[in-house]
Amino acid sequence: VRGCSPCGIAGTERFASPGKGRGLRAVKHFAVGDLVFACPAYSYVLTVNERGAHCEYCFTRKEGLSKCGKCKQAYYCEIDCQKGDWPMHKLECTAMCSYGENWCPSETVRLVARIIMKQKVTTERTQSERLLLLSEFEAHLDKLDSEKNEMNQTDIAALHHFYSRHIDFPDDQTLTVLFGQVNCNGFTIEDEELSHLGSAVFPDVALMNHSCSPNVIVTYKGTVAEVRAVQDIQPGDEIFNSYIDLLYPTDDRNERLRDSYFFTCVCNECATRSKDGGKMALQKLSSPPQPEEVRKMVHYARNVIEEFRRAKHYKNILFPTICELSQEKMISIFADTNVYVLHMMYQAMGVCLYMQDWDGAMSYGEKIIQPYSVHYPAYSLNVASMYLKLGRLYLGLERKTQGVKALKKAIAIMEVAHGKDHHYVTEVKQEVEELK
């Protein structure tokens, strides 16, 4: 039954973490690169933009997928995947046909519809909930501001609008809690270049608390989350994941954590701020900028970053210009290695890739990669994905030696983060082999 006792995850245990609520700790030693545990998704959904490139059911990326004969929008490896996905795909198949271009639920709404469906047919504790039930997720409803409350209500309205034919909904209060739980505990599944593939809930993965110097990293194999050690973990150590992008300085990271997860981090990195000086490097000017000027520039940088995040940018014709202008403004005070300048360079690189300006993308990548290696912790997926992008750009521009060198650096990180047997690692190794 749902309430039956947890069957546990070998080598770990759930415990009460002082000042953090529940958490996960090791009861055995894990060396760097060891798989701590794997967790299948409780529910998941492929993002709309990846349809046709990935199987809707198992997320395999390959050519020649077969499409659903009815809606012609969902794609599968073969008939078993299509059958396996039908209990979830039927929630959307007819609706996509009848609404046509007006079918537009957000990814969160699509995920919540699948969770409700799964909950209706699930009586036993699932393999995704060996230590933490989805129903135990925190929703933090008491901490939501009016904007977040409004978004929840909009999502509930969309859920009713697009899914009422197939789902008998619980009451609105239950739905509000469920959206709160998913917003605080959901994961985005990403590929080896950190492109967004979909959204999912992994209850056991959500049990881990956050640290800005995490000792594990989460990667994905299809729709399964894998948790691997990126530091030596001793029996009794708490197992920490990072919830956010660790590029930014302490105050910025904590603002992000408070905004999305409603807590302030007190890890060693936040207490010592040991990396903040390098992350906030300033231009060496004859008269150094005043603290107030620096503060204003940080405020400007964060506003620009937030605007771009909301704008879903690359297709915007003004984006390249805004990118360049904001970079120019920032480097009047910030050094090239400053994380806010790096963020703008990363955005500019994305624009170049979108516009197929390979030389431009490569030149940004070259400026980004070294500072990234310093600012991020060891075995960072952000660093690995940058080496990958750069390596592939070099090869496309027939700079074989540099390409191989960059891909090998990506492989070294990925073998720890993804595991030596991951298909992403195999694929990159094959790219290198074919060049010999």
C-alpha positions as CSV (number, residue, x, y, z in Angstrom):
1,V,0.0,0.0,0.0
2,R,1.1,3.7,-0.4
3,G,2.0,3.9,3.3
4,C,4.2,0.8,3.4
5,S,7.6,1.2,4.8
6,P,10.4,2.5,2.5
7,C,12.6,-0.2,1.0
8,G,15.6,2.1,1.0
9,I,18.5,2.7,-1.3
10,A,21.7,0.7,-0.7
11,G,24.6,2.7,0.8
12,T,22.4,5.6,1.9
13,E,19.7,6.5,4.4
14,R,17.1,9.2,5.0
15,F,17.8,11.2,8.1
16,A,16.8,14.4,9.9
17,S,19.4,17.0,8.7
18,P,20.1,19.6,11.4
19,G,18.5,22.9,10.2
20,K,17.5,21.5,6.9
21,G,14.6,19.1,7.6
22,R,15.0,15.7,6.0
23,G,18.0,14.7,3.9
24,L,20.1,11.9,2.5
25,R,23.3,10.6,4.0
26,A,25.9,8.0,3.1
27,V,26.3,4.8,5.1
28,K,29.2,3.6,3.0
29,H,32.2,5.1,1.2
30,F,31.7,6.5,-2.3
31,A,34.7,7.4,-4.4
32,V,34.6,10.1,-7.1
33,G,32.7,8.8,-10.1
34,D,30.8,6.1,-8.2
35,L,27.1,5.8,-8.9
36,V,25.3,6.5,-5.5
37,F,21.9,5.6,-6.9
38,A,19.6,5.8,-9.9
39,C,16.0,6.9,-9.8
40,P,13.4,6.3,-12.6
41,A,11.1,9.3,-13.2
42,Y,7.8,9.1,-11.3
43,S,6.3,11.2,-14.2
44,Y,8.0,13.0,-17.1
45,V,7.2,14.8,-20.3
46,L,9.3,15.5,-23.4
47,T,9.5,19.2,-24.3
48,V,7.5,20.2,-27.4
49,N,10.7,21.6,-29.2
50,E,12.4,18.1,-29.1
51,R,9.5,16.3,-30.8
52,G,10.7,14.3,-33.8
53,A,14.3,14.2,-32.5
54,H,13.6,12.1,-29.3
55,C,11.3,9.3,-28.5
56,E,8.4,10.6,-26.4
57,Y,8.5,7.5,-24.2
58,C,12.2,6.6,-23.6
59,F,13.8,9.9,-24.8
60,T,16.2,8.1,-27.2
61,R,17.7,10.5,-29.7
62,K,17.8,9.0,-33.2
63,E,16.8,9.5,-36.8
64,G,13.8,7.9,-38.4
65,L,11.4,7.8,-35.4
66,S,7.8,6.8,-36.2
67,K,5.0,9.3,-35.6
68,C,1.7,8.8,-33.9
69,G,-0.8,8.1,-36.7
70,K,-3.5,10.2,-35.1
71,C,-2.0,13.5,-33.9
72,K,1.2,13.2,-36.0
73,Q,3.1,15.1,-33.3
74,A,4.5,12.5,-31.0
75,Y,7.3,10.3,-32.2
76,Y,8.5,6.8,-31.0
77,C,11.4,4.4,-31.5
78,E,8.9,1.5,-32.2
79,I,5.6,0.1,-31.3
80,D,6.6,-1.0,-27.8
81,C,7.5,2.6,-26.9
82,Q,4.2,3.9,-28.5
83,K,2.2,1.4,-26.5
84,G,4.1,2.2,-23.3
85,D,3.4,5.9,-23.7
86,W,-0.3,5.6,-24.6
87,P,-1.7,5.9,-21.1
88,M,0.0,9.4,-20.9
89,H,-0.1,10.4,-24.6
90,K,-3.9,9.8,-24.8
91,L,-4.3,12.8,-22.4
92,E,-3.0,15.0,-25.2
93,C,-3.5,13.2,-28.5
94,T,-7.2,14.0,-29.3
95,A,-6.8,17.5,-27.7
96,M,-3.9,18.4,-29.9
97,C,-6.0,17.4,-32.9
98,S,-9.1,19.4,-31.9
99,Y,-7.3,22.5,-30.6
100,G,-4.7,22.6,-33.4
101,E,-2.4,25.6,-33.0
102,N,-4.4,26.7,-29.9
103,W,-3.1,23.7,-28.0
104,C,-0.6,25.4,-25.7
105,P,-0.4,24.1,-22.1
106,S,2.9,24.9,-20.3
107,E,5.3,22.1,-19.7
108,T,4.5,22.2,-16.0
109,V,0.8,21.8,-16.7
110,R,1.6,18.8,-19.0
111,L,3.7,17.3,-16.2
112,V,1.1,17.8,-13.6
113,A,-1.6,16.2,-15.8
114,R,0.6,13.1,-16.0
115,I,1.2,13.0,-12.3
116,I,-2.5,13.1,-11.6
117,M,-3.1,10.3,-14.1
118,K,-0.2,8.2,-12.5
119,Q,-1.6,8.8,-9.0
120,K,-5.0,7.5,-10.0
121,V,-3.5,4.1,-11.2
122,T,-0.8,3.7,-8.5
123,T,-1.5,1.9,-5.3
124,E,2.0,0.7,-4.4
125,R,5.0,2.8,-3.5
126,T,7.0,3.2,-6.7
127,Q,10.7,2.6,-7.5
128,S,11.0,6.4,-7.7
129,E,9.9,6.7,-4.0
130,R,12.1,4.3,-2.2
131,L,12.9,7.0,0.5
132,L,10.6,9.9,-0.2
133,L,6.9,9.8,-1.4
134,L,5.8,12.4,-3.9
135,S,3.0,13.2,-1.5
136,E,5.7,14.2,1.1
137,F,7.0,17.0,-1.1
138,E,7.1,20.5,0.4
139,A,4.8,23.0,-1.5
140,H,5.8,26.2,0.4
141,L,2.4,27.7,-0.4
142,D,2.7,30.1,2.6
143,K,5.8,31.6,1.1
144,L,4.4,32.3,-2.4
145,D,4.1,36.0,-3.5
146,S,1.1,37.2,-5.5
147,E,2.9,36.7,-8.9
148,K,3.6,33.0,-8.1
149,N,0.1,32.5,-6.7
150,E,-1.3,34.0,-10.0
151,M,0.9,31.7,-12.1
152,N,-0.5,28.7,-10.1
153,Q,-4.1,29.8,-10.8
154,T,-3.3,30.3,-14.5
155,D,-1.8,26.8,-14.6
156,I,-4.9,25.3,-12.9
157,A,-7.2,27.0,-15.4
158,A,-5.1,25.6,-18.3
159,L,-5.1,22.1,-16.8
160,H,-8.9,22.2,-16.7
161,H,-9.1,23.7,-20.2
162,F,-6.9,21.2,-22.0
163,Y,-7.3,18.0,-20.0
164,S,-10.8,17.9,-18.6
165,R,-12.0,15.3,-21.1
166,H,-9.6,12.7,-19.8
167,I,-9.1,13.5,-16.1
168,D,-11.4,13.8,-13.1
169,F,-9.6,16.6,-11.2
170,P,-9.2,16.8,-7.4
171,D,-10.3,20.1,-5.9
172,D,-8.5,23.3,-6.6
173,Q,-6.8,23.4,-3.2
174,T,-5.3,19.9,-3.9
175,L,-4.2,21.2,-7.3
176,T,-2.6,24.3,-5.8
177,V,-0.6,22.1,-3.5
178,L,0.5,19.8,-6.4
179,F,1.6,22.7,-8.5
180,G,3.6,24.1,-5.5
181,Q,5.2,20.7,-5.0
182,V,6.2,20.4,-8.6
183,N,7.5,23.9,-8.8
184,C,9.8,23.3,-5.8
185,N,10.8,19.7,-6.5
186,G,10.6,19.2,-10.3
187,F,13.7,18.6,-12.5
188,T,14.6,19.6,-16.0
189,I,16.1,16.8,-18.0
190,E,19.0,18.0,-20.2
191,D,21.3,16.4,-22.8
192,E,25.1,16.4,-22.9
193,E,25.2,20.0,-24.2
194,L,22.7,21.1,-21.5
195,S,19.9,21.5,-24.0
196,H,16.5,21.2,-22.4
197,L,14.8,17.9,-23.2
198,G,11.9,17.8,-20.7
199,S,10.6,18.0,-17.2
200,A,10.2,15.3,-14.6
201,V,9.7,14.4,-10.9
202,F,12.3,12.1,-9.2
203,P,11.1,11.9,-5.5
204,D,14.3,10.2,-4.2
205,V,16.5,12.7,-5.9
206,A,14.5,15.6,-4.4
207,L,15.3,14.2,-0.9
208,M,18.9,15.6,-1.3
209,N,19.5,19.0,0.2
210,H,21.4,21.7,-1.6
211,S,25.1,22.8,-1.3
212,C,27.1,25.3,-3.5
213,S,30.0,22.8,-3.3
214,P,27.9,19.6,-3.9
215,N,29.4,16.2,-3.4
216,V,27.2,14.6,-6.1
217,I,25.9,15.5,-9.5
218,V,22.7,14.4,-11.3
219,T,22.7,13.3,-14.9
220,Y,20.1,11.5,-17.0
221,K,20.1,8.3,-19.0
222,G,16.8,8.5,-20.9
223,T,14.2,9.1,-18.3
224,V,16.3,7.8,-15.3
225,A,18.2,10.2,-13.1
226,E,21.6,9.0,-12.0
227,V,23.4,10.4,-9.0
228,R,27.2,10.2,-8.9
229,A,29.9,11.3,-6.5
230,V,32.0,14.2,-7.5
231,Q,33.8,14.4,-4.2
232,D,35.0,11.6,-1.9
233,I,32.0,10.7,0.4
234,Q,32.6,9.1,3.8
235,P,30.0,7.1,5.8
236,G,28.0,9.6,7.8
237,D,28.4,12.4,5.3
238,E,25.3,14.2,4.1
239,I,24.8,13.8,0.3
240,F,24.4,17.3,-1.3
241,N,23.2,18.2,-4.8
242,S,23.2,21.7,-6.3
243,Y,19.8,23.1,-7.1
244,I,21.1,26.1,-9.2
245,D,23.8,27.2,-11.6
246,L,26.9,27.7,-9.5
247,L,28.5,30.3,-11.7
248,Y,27.4,33.3,-9.8
249,P,28.6,35.0,-6.6
250,T,27.2,34.1,-3.1
251,D,24.6,36.9,-2.8
252,D,23.2,36.2,-6.3
253,R,23.1,32.4,-5.7
254,N,21.2,32.9,-2.4
255,E,18.7,35.3,-4.0
256,R,18.0,32.6,-6.6
257,L,17.6,29.9,-3.9
258,R,15.3,32.1,-1.8
259,D,13.2,33.0,-4.9
260,S,12.8,29.4,-6.1
261,Y,13.3,27.2,-3.0
262,F,12.6,29.6,-0.1
263,F,15.9,29.1,1.9
264,T,19.3,30.7,2.3
265,C,22.3,28.4,1.9
266,V,24.8,28.2,4.7
267,C,27.3,25.8,3.1
268,N,31.1,26.4,3.4
269,E,31.3,28.2,0.1
270,C,28.6,30.6,1.1
271,A,30.2,31.2,4.6
272,T,33.7,31.8,3.2
273,R,32.7,33.4,-0.2
274,S,36.1,32.0,-1.3
275,K,35.3,32.3,-5.0
276,D,33.5,35.7,-5.0
277,G,36.6,37.8,-5.6
278,G,37.5,35.9,-8.8
279,K,33.8,35.8,-9.9
280,M,33.5,39.6,-9.5
281,A,36.9,40.5,-11.1
282,L,37.1,44.2,-12.1
283,Q,39.0,45.9,-14.8
284,K,42.5,47.1,-13.7
285,L,41.9,50.9,-14.2
286,S,44.1,53.8,-13.1
287,S,41.4,54.8,-10.6
288,P,39.5,51.7,-9.4
289,P,35.6,51.9,-9.7
290,Q,33.8,53.0,-6.5
291,P,31.8,50.3,-4.6
292,E,28.6,52.2,-5.6
293,E,29.5,52.0,-9.3
294,V,30.1,48.2,-9.0
295,R,26.8,47.7,-7.1
296,K,24.9,49.6,-9.9
297,M,26.6,47.5,-12.6
298,V,25.7,44.3,-10.8
299,H,22.1,45.5,-10.6
300,Y,22.2,46.3,-14.4
301,A,23.7,43.0,-15.2
302,R,21.2,41.0,-13.2
303,N,18.3,42.9,-14.8
304,V,19.6,42.3,-18.3
305,I,20.0,38.6,-17.5
306,E,16.5,38.4,-16.2
307,E,15.1,40.2,-19.3
308,F,16.8,37.8,-21.6
309,R,15.6,34.8,-19.6
310,R,12.0,36.0,-20.0
311,A,12.4,36.9,-23.6
312,K,13.2,33.4,-24.9
313,H,15.6,35.4,-27.0
314,Y,17.5,33.9,-29.9
315,K,14.7,34.5,-32.5
316,N,14.5,38.2,-31.4
317,I,16.1,40.3,-34.2
318,L,17.5,42.8,-31.6
319,F,19.0,40.2,-29.4
320,P,22.6,40.2,-30.9
321,T,22.8,44.0,-30.7
322,I,21.5,44.1,-27.1
323,C,24.0,41.3,-26.3
324,E,26.9,43.3,-27.6
325,L,25.9,46.6,-26.1
326,S,25.4,45.1,-22.6
327,Q,28.8,43.4,-22.8
328,E,30.4,46.7,-23.8
329,K,28.7,48.5,-20.9
330,M,29.8,45.8,-18.4
331,I,33.5,45.7,-19.4
332,S,33.8,49.4,-18.6
333,I,34.0,48.1,-15.0
334,F,34.0,44.3,-15.1
335,A,37.0,42.2,-16.2
336,D,36.4,39.7,-19.1
337,T,36.5,36.9,-16.6
338,N,33.7,38.4,-14.4
339,V,30.8,36.0,-14.3
340,Y,28.3,38.6,-15.6
341,V,30.4,39.3,-18.6
342,L,30.8,35.5,-19.1
343,H,27.0,35.1,-18.9
344,M,26.5,37.7,-21.7
345,M,29.3,36.0,-23.8
346,Y,27.4,32.7,-23.3
347,Q,24.2,34.2,-24.5
348,A,26.1,35.8,-27.5
349,M,27.6,32.4,-28.3
350,G,24.0,30.9,-28.3
351,V,23.0,33.6,-30.8
352,C,25.9,32.8,-33.0
353,L,25.1,29.1,-33.0
354,Y,21.4,29.9,-33.8
355,M,22.5,32.1,-36.7
356,Q,25.1,29.5,-37.8
357,D,28.0,32.0,-37.3
358,W,30.4,29.2,-36.3
359,D,33.5,31.5,-36.1
360,G,31.7,33.9,-33.8
361,A,30.5,31.1,-31.6
362,M,34.0,29.6,-31.4
363,S,35.6,32.9,-30.5
364,Y,33.1,33.4,-27.6
365,G,33.7,29.8,-26.5
366,E,37.4,30.3,-26.4
367,K,37.0,33.3,-24.1
368,I,34.6,31.5,-21.8
369,I,36.2,28.1,-21.2
370,Q,39.1,29.0,-19.0
371,P,37.2,31.2,-16.5
372,Y,34.4,28.6,-16.4
373,S,37.0,26.0,-15.4
374,V,38.1,28.2,-12.5
375,H,34.6,29.5,-11.4
376,Y,32.8,26.1,-11.4
377,P,33.5,23.2,-9.1
378,A,35.4,20.2,-10.5
379,Y,33.4,17.9,-12.8
380,S,30.9,20.6,-13.7
381,L,28.4,19.8,-16.5
382,N,28.7,23.4,-17.6
383,V,32.4,23.1,-18.2
384,A,32.0,19.7,-19.9
385,S,29.2,21.0,-22.2
386,M,31.4,24.1,-23.1
387,Y,34.3,21.8,-24.0
388,L,31.9,19.7,-26.1
389,K,30.4,22.7,-28.0
390,L,33.9,24.1,-28.6
391,G,35.3,20.8,-29.7
392,R,32.5,20.2,-32.2
393,L,32.9,23.8,-33.5
394,Y,36.7,23.3,-34.0
395,L,36.0,20.0,-35.9
396,G,33.3,21.7,-38.1
397,L,35.9,24.5,-38.9
398,E,38.5,21.8,-39.6
399,R,40.7,22.6,-36.7
400,K,41.2,18.9,-35.8
401,T,44.0,19.1,-33.2
402,Q,42.1,21.7,-31.1
403,G,38.9,19.8,-31.6
404,V,40.3,16.5,-30.3
405,K,41.9,18.2,-27.3
406,A,38.6,19.9,-26.3
407,L,36.6,16.7,-26.7
408,K,39.0,14.8,-24.6
409,K,38.7,17.4,-21.8
410,A,34.9,17.0,-22.1
411,I,35.2,13.2,-21.9
412,A,37.4,13.4,-18.7
413,I,34.6,15.3,-16.9
414,M,31.7,13.2,-18.4
415,E,33.3,9.9,-17.4
416,V,32.9,11.0,-13.8
417,A,29.6,12.9,-14.1
418,H,27.7,10.6,-16.5
419,G,29.7,7.4,-15.9
420,K,32.1,5.6,-18.3
421,D,29.3,3.5,-19.8
422,H,26.9,6.3,-20.6
423,H,25.9,6.5,-24.3
424,Y,26.8,10.2,-24.4
425,V,30.4,9.3,-23.4
426,T,30.5,6.5,-26.0
427,E,29.3,8.9,-28.7
428,V,31.9,11.6,-27.9
429,K,34.7,8.9,-27.8
430,Q,33.5,7.7,-31.2
431,E,33.7,11.2,-32.6
432,V,37.4,11.3,-31.4
433,E,38.1,7.7,-32.7
434,E,36.8,8.6,-36.2
435,L,39.4,11.4,-36.5
436,K,42.3,9.1,-36.0
